[in-house]
Amino acid sequence: MKENLTLLFDRIDLNEVGMSLALMVITTVVLAVAILQLTDDRRFSLITAASNVISTLLSLLVLVVVYLLPQITLHNLYYFVFIIPFVFNVSNLLASAFEYSRLLSEKGFDIDYVSRGHFNSSLQTSAVLILTALTLIAFIPREISFIISLSLLVIIPTFTVNNLLIRKYLK
Amino acid sequence: MKKITPLQIRKFFLSILLVLLSTVIFSIAIIASPQSERIVQNSRFDLNKTEAWKKEYKLALDIKNEDLLLKEKKVEETKRIIFKRLNDFGTDEVTIVSEEGATPNEVILKVTVQSTKDVASIDRLVTQRFFTRIVTRKDGVDFDDEENPFVTIDPANYNFTSFTRRYFRSVYLTELDTVLGDRAYFAIFKTWFFRNSEFDRFLSENAAKEAGLAIDGVVTPITIPVGQATQSGVVSKPVFAVGLSIDEQQAKVYEILMNSGVIPLEYSQTESTELIPRQYSVNHIEIVLAILVATLILSIYFVIRKDYGQITDFVAPTLLLWAVWITILKLLQTPVDLSILLLQFMTLTPILSLLSQVKQKRVLTLIAVSLLFLLIHLLGIGYVKEFSKDLAVLTLLYYPVSLFVSKYINMSREISR
């Protein structure tokens, strides 16, 4: 049992896991503080921070599962399966925070409009991402195509998670 | 005679400006295209990185009996320091696996490295423990003995001081003048503030005496410096600097070896095996073609959605941004990993689409995303380090490029009116 566990942990690069957790903590704290400063809305700040934590953990979980697949040869390139969705998620939350702070200052502010706007921009980004990724897959080696496809599969649920959270709790 | 209106004068100058700007865009497109270096004979350049190599090193760690209780901790510390050294040097891939040796006092480390960087430097980073200690000359040893050429480098001829690398806060490498008048890289040992007096006392007691810096059992002879009297009559503190190399690359290796931590175990290399590196066959032509096709498909998508604003606000600036970036890489002769370039394109393009939808505070959003990439670069390892560094620059570059495109389109519209 112990040997099996050791074998399992040998396949997971602890440097990468440590880096991922450090990135999650830093970006969550920065996002929460920045949004609180921008909007003075504690609820929105907490929802964004929670969304970042859940999405990052989801990406990390997929990375760990990928590393545990026996047919995967270990190398650092697979870390992109975590880093690409992470970058998308944080950028998406940042963009929604800046939009939210702008809308707050406008007349006739509608909270539902924020979540719909966020959903629309996420949808368009997903469309651009899928189109770009599918085009590139035709030109690149199979292993990198696999990394891109996996990243896509992680980005869509993480986007969905943060949209669901914002729509459910911001109303 | 027909009078020339100010509007016509403005249009005339705008046309000239537009021609110049079009020439700039056209030149960028030409330089960024594959095989364009063939036009200029004296600048032969290909975007591809040099050939990668892969090697597995086997290191035998020697665990002393008194260290057996802390064996696991010390092995982990050794792995961490070797990994940090290789990561700081910028190697693409590093895997370190430990396994039990033939006796309980031995642990084998298998270090697998894939890189395009200098093999000799990486050999040193992996195989040298680099345990440093300041030593003083033993009395009664004839250091001028011509029959023993190793007398000055043999640590048996020196007294060991307590000043090992652990004693110092950091080692700062800088380029200084040598006594021969040329330039070389020197290591300056920085002490912790609470240990200043002890080290200063050592320097003053041994001022102008011959001593040495022992590194892994070989001593580099040095002369302990003397404090210089200043104009006000106060004697300045001597700076303990050891000349290491005249080569910048070697100096960088020394800096990493000295500042990545002290490996707690003695070890030796038992074996090294050349492996076949994993490489991807992506070429410059495919990259450019992929970027052009992706841009075309995105344009069609926005036309179908009747969102023409996105073509001018996002698709055109993104295309120009990548053309500018490839041009910069070519002109600066910076080799890149083309598979990483593709991943960068796939990541940045949708993010720029997202950011182009931010109506206000766009600069602030771009700076925030750029800082995110910078954070990933600082914490990153392997390929991610290189990937995020370029993206931090590209995100910032997007703003002037999008401004340029928007001005260019406005000028074209004004002239055609």
Chai-1 contact restraints between the chains, C-beta under 6 A:
chainA,res_idxA,chainB,res_idxB,connection_type,confidence,min_distance_angstrom,max_distance_angstrom,comment,restraint_id
A,N15,B,I381,contact,1.0,0.0,6.0,A-B,restraint_1
A,M19,B,L379,contact,1.0,0.0,6.0,A-B,restraint_2
A,A22,B,L379,contact,1.0,0.0,6.0,A-B,restraint_3
A,H75,B,E93,contact,1.0,0.0,6.0,A-B,restraint_4
A,N76,B,E93,contact,1.0,0.0,6.0,A-B,restraint_5
A,N76,B,G382,contact,1.0,0.0,6.0,A-B,restraint_6
A,N76,B,Y383,contact,1.0,0.0,6.0,A-B,restraint_7
A,L77,B,Y383,contact,1.0,0.0,6.0,A-B,restraint_8
A,Y79,B,V384,contact,1.0,0.0,6.0,A-B,restraint_9
A,F80,B,L343,contact,1.0,0.0,6.0,A-B,restraint_10
A,I83,B,V384,contact,1.0,0.0,6.0,A-B,restraint_11
A,I84,B,T347,contact,1.0,0.0,6.0,A-B,restraint_12
A,V90,B,L372,contact,1.0,0.0,6.0,A-B,restraint_13
A,S91,B,I351,contact,1.0,0.0,6.0,A-B,restraint_14
A,S91,B,L354,contact,1.0,0.0,6.0,A-B,restraint_15
A,S91,B,V369,contact,1.0,0.0,6.0,A-B,restraint_16
A,L94,B,A368,contact,1.0,0.0,6.0,A-B,restraint_17
A,A95,B,L354,contact,1.0,0.0,6.0,A-B,restraint_18
A,A95,B,V358,contact,1.0,0.0,6.0,A-B,restraint_19
A,F98,B,V358,contact,1.0,0.0,6.0,A-B,restraint_20
A,F98,B,K361,contact,1.0,0.0,6.0,A-B,restraint_21
A,F98,B,T365,contact,1.0,0.0,6.0,A-B,restraint_22
A,R102,B,Q360,contact,1.0,0.0,6.0,A-B,restraint_23
A,S121,B,Q357,contact,1.0,0.0,6.0,A-B,restraint_24
A,T125,B,P350,contact,1.0,0.0,6.0,A-B,restraint_25
A,T125,B,S353,contact,1.0,0.0,6.0,A-B,restraint_26
A,T125,B,L354,contact,1.0,0.0,6.0,A-B,restraint_27
A,V128,B,P350,contact,1.0,0.0,6.0,A-B,restraint_28
A,V128,B,S353,contact,1.0,0.0,6.0,A-B,restraint_29
A,L129,B,P350,contact,1.0,0.0,6.0,A-B,restraint_30
A,L131,B,I297,contact,1.0,0.0,6.0,A-B,restraint_31
A,L131,B,L298,contact,1.0,0.0,6.0,A-B,restraint_32
A,L131,B,Y301,contact,1.0,0.0,6.0,A-B,restraint_33
A,T132,B,A294,contact,1.0,0.0,6.0,A-B,restraint_34
A,T132,B,M346,contact,1.0,0.0,6.0,A-B,restraint_35
A,T132,B,T349,contact,1.0,0.0,6.0,A-B,restraint_36
A,A133,B,M346,contact,1.0,0.0,6.0,A-B,restraint_37
A,T135,B,V293,contact,1.0,0.0,6.0,A-B,restraint_38
A,T135,B,A294,contact,1.0,0.0,6.0,A-B,restraint_39
A,T135,B,I297,contact,1.0,0.0,6.0,A-B,restraint_40
A,L136,B,A290,contact,1.0,0.0,6.0,A-B,restraint_41
A,L136,B,L342,contact,1.0,0.0,6.0,A-B,restraint_42
A,L136,B,M346,contact,1.0,0.0,6.0,A-B,restraint_43
A,F139,B,E286,contact,1.0,0.0,6.0,A-B,restraint_44
A,F139,B,A290,contact,1.0,0.0,6.0,A-B,restraint_45
A,I140,B,L342,contact,1.0,0.0,6.0,A-B,restraint_46
A,P141,B,Y280,contact,1.0,0.0,6.0,A-B,restraint_47
A,I144,B,S339,contact,1.0,0.0,6.0,A-B,restraint_48
